[in-house]
């Protein structure tokens, strides 16, 4: 008699590779759209007559749209993952192209918010599909690897922003609408790859037969659905209030604060890097910015390699304090030689980008199965406050108080994250909690 296995324990196969490439391309497209805003909007200041308030607000528009992730998660639970995953890049691409024809700052802001909503769909649904199709013992590894692709898109946006020139006052239009290119590539791949629905979602909707047919089609007939670990009553028992109960509120706050304190300086500095470099009187800000982004990629790769080799809590606390220390030296030594400033900025880039690796695996580990989806949703929502605040405030602060005050604010954000994690962050790494037990 043929032995039957849980499909979540199946080895990596063709369907897993198709889904991973689909999600990875989405990460590149989404991060590109986020990163391209800084250079494009800086170029649009004169043509659109933007002040620092509008520069910051439009720059933060996409991040504001990401608040829609809470609603998108609920929609994906109702109608499924496949439809949203295959169509969200249509919305993303149409909105990206429409930016080329806009001459009104309010309309541009609304389009950026719409792009943020499309990104929210991609993040939420893509992560769900990957988690629900991939083997349980491989999911965390592949989730952390996605950050490499996210950084590639973010850095590519910076490079396009500084090298795409020659269109005069319309240059910003070509730059900002260039996000349509990765959008189209992702869209074509997903439709060609014919990504299937999630078997877990189908089973949870009572359609076990359709779920089994997908599993047999893509993995083989010796795989089947897992047994449910919780009853429907248990799932209904979870509520948002539980996230702030005596037993859970510390983890909820740690998750939101650590995430928000990381992305505040990351997006604030990363998106408006040319503006910062100019304010620091660096001779060739574009070359310096390229170096900063190269070290960002190095940092992410380093983070992926080491995040499972040291305790989560140690990783968090040390990266917060070390990246803050690099900024402190830049602030208190404003007359430092340019080469010293660049070295310190590169160190900051490596450490901060390495720390971002924990943003995928750590939040789910803070909550038990019953509260995990709600907990991660709350953490992501709180983090968008940090990201949007950093992107909105940086050009305003730089315009009114100078670049060094901007770096002081970023430093304070990192110090708050470090202190909170040092006091409250629990150790969740399986490699180290077992040793402590």
C-alpha positions, -999 to +999 in steps of 0.1 A: +000+000+000+013+035-010+023+056+020+005+090+023+023+121+035+013+156+046+017+179+016+034+205+039+063+180+043+068+175+005+103+183-009+109+214-030+095+209-065+085+228-096+054+244-080+074+257-051+100+273-075+072+289-096+056+304-065+090+316-051+099+333-083+065+349-085+068+363-050+104+373-054+096+393-086+068+410-067+093+420-040+115+436-066+086+455-082+072+467-049+105+478-034+114+495-067+082+515-065+089+525-029+125+535-037+120+554-069+098+580-051+127+599-035+148+607-066+117+613-087+100+637-063+133+655-057+134+661-095+098+672-094+102+699-068+105+728-094+081+714-121+053+708-096+063+737-073+065+714-042+075+726-008+091+703+018+057+693+032+045+680-001+078+663-009+075+644+024+038+637+020+041+623-016+071+603-006+052+587+022+020+582+001+029+546-009+036+537+027+003+552+037-014+529+012+003+499+029-021+504+058-046+486+036-028+453+044-053+448+073-083+450+050-065+430+022-058+401+046-095+398+054-104+401+017-079+373+008-095+351+035-129+356+018-122+353-019-089+334-019-052+342-027-050+333-064-072+359-079-056+388-060-021+375-066-027+373-104-044+407-107-028+431-082+001+437-106-024+449-132-035+477-108+002+483-099+012+487-135-017+509-145-011+533-116+027+533-123+021+544-159-006+570-149+020+589-129+036+600-161+006+621-171+000+638-137+006+675-131-013+679-099+003+671-065-029+660-049-036+635-077+000+623-076-004+616-038-036+597-044-019+575-071+010+569-048-015+557-021-031+535-047+003+519-055+008+514-018-025+495-017-014+473-046+019+466-027-002+457+004-020+431-017+012+417-030+029+415+004-001+399+022-012+375-005+023+365-017+035+357+019+003+336+025+008+317-007+044+310+000+037+299+036+007+277+027+024+259-002+060+255+011+073+228+034+071+239+070+108+233+076+117+254+046+093+283+048+113+305+072+145+301+052+128+312+020+109+340+037+142+355+050+158+351+015+130+373+000+146+403+016+176+400-008+152+405-037+135+434-020+168+451-015+177+445-052+146+463-063+152+492-038+188+497-050+178+493-087+154+522-082+182+544-068+204+536-098+177+543-123+169+575-105+204+589-108+213+577-143+180+583-161+185+618-174+180+640-204+142+647-204+144+682-189+114+692-166+097+659-175+126+638-163+108+630-130+078+616-150+101+590-167+118+581-134+086+577-113+067+558-140+096+534-146+081+512-119+058+499-146+086+479-161+091+455-131+054+455-127+048+442-163+076+416-160+060+403-128+025+403-143+036+383-174+055+357-153+026+352-129+000+347-157+024+324-176+033+304-145-004+297-138+000+299-100-027+278-083-049+286-053-038+277-018-048+242-008-051+253+029-075+281+019-097+257-001-097+232+027-106+259+053-136+268+030-147+232+031-136+225-005-113+195+004-118+178-030-105+208-049-076+211-025-067+175-029-068+178-067-043+206-066-020+187-043-022+156-065-016+176-096+014+195-084+030+172-058+018+137-065-010+114-053+009+102-022+004+136-006-027+148+012-041+176+035-028+178+071-051+171+100-065+203+116-048+212+148-075+235+161-112+235+159-134+262+143-145+273+178-108+278+188-102+300+157-133+321+165-121+326+200-092+347+189-098+385+190-079+417+187-084+423+224-063+392+231-033+409+216-033+434+245-041+409+272-017+406+302-001+376+287+004+389+251+006+427+252+044+428+258+050+408+226+026+429+206+043+461+217+078+447+212+069+435+177+054+469+166+081+490+182+111+471+170+097+470+134+087+507+135+120+519+149+139+500+122+119+512+092+118+548+104+154+555+096+156+529+068+129+545+046+136+580+057+173+578+048+170+553+019+143+571-001+157+606+002+194+596+001+203+622-026+188+649-005+209+638+025+241+634+006+237+669-007+231+682+028+263+665+040+284+684+014+297+651+000+316+659-033+299+633-055+267+624-038+257+599-065+288+578-063+285+579-025+249+569-027+258+539-049+283+528-023+257+532+004+233+509-015+260+483-023+267+480+014+230+477+020+230+446-002+260+433+016+242+438+049+211+419+039+232+390+027+252+390+059+219+392+079+205+362+060+236+342+068+238+349+105+202+354+117+198+317+127+233+315+142+228+339+171+199+345+195+171+367+181+172+391+211+210+396+208+206+402+171+180+429+177+197+447+205+232+447+190+221+460+156+200+488+171+229+501+192+256+496+166+238+514+139+229+542+163+266+545+173+276+550+137+251+579+133+262+594+166+298+597+154+287+614+122+266+638+142+292+648+168+320+650+142+305+671+114+339+683+102+352+648+097+370+640+064+346+629+037+362+594+036+355+589+073+319+600+069+314+576+040+330+547+060+307+554+090+276+557+067+286+525+050+289+507+084+255+521+093+241+508+060+254+473+065+242+470+101+207+485+096+200+464+065+212+433+082+188+439+110+159+440+086+162+403+080+143+396+113+112+415+101+100+384+083+106+355+108+105+373+142+069+387+144+052+353+137+074+338+165+060+363+190+025+348+189+010+314+193-010+297+165-043+311+177-032+347+175-005+346+149-023+361+119-039+389+140-006+396+158+015+398+126-011+421+110-010+444+140+028+445+140+029+454+102+003+481+107+024+497+135+055+495+114+039+515+086+035+543+111+073+543+115+080+540+078+055+567+067+066+591+095+103+587+085+096+594+049+073+623+056+094+640+083+129+637+068+126+663+040+107+686+064+133+684+091+162+686+067+147+717+051+141+735+084+168+723+107+195+707+085+207+672+078+225+666+111+193+671+131+176+646+108+203+621+117+198+629+154+161+620+150+170+587+132+195+579+159+168+585+186+145+561+168+172+534+168+180+540+205+144+536+215+142+503+196+174+491+213+162+500+248+127+484+243+142+452+229+168+450+257+141+453+283+112+434+268+122+414+237+117+376+243+141+350+228+122+330+202+149+313+182+144+275+183+182+270+183+186+290+216+153+285+234+160+248+235+194+254+250+179+276+277+152+251+285 
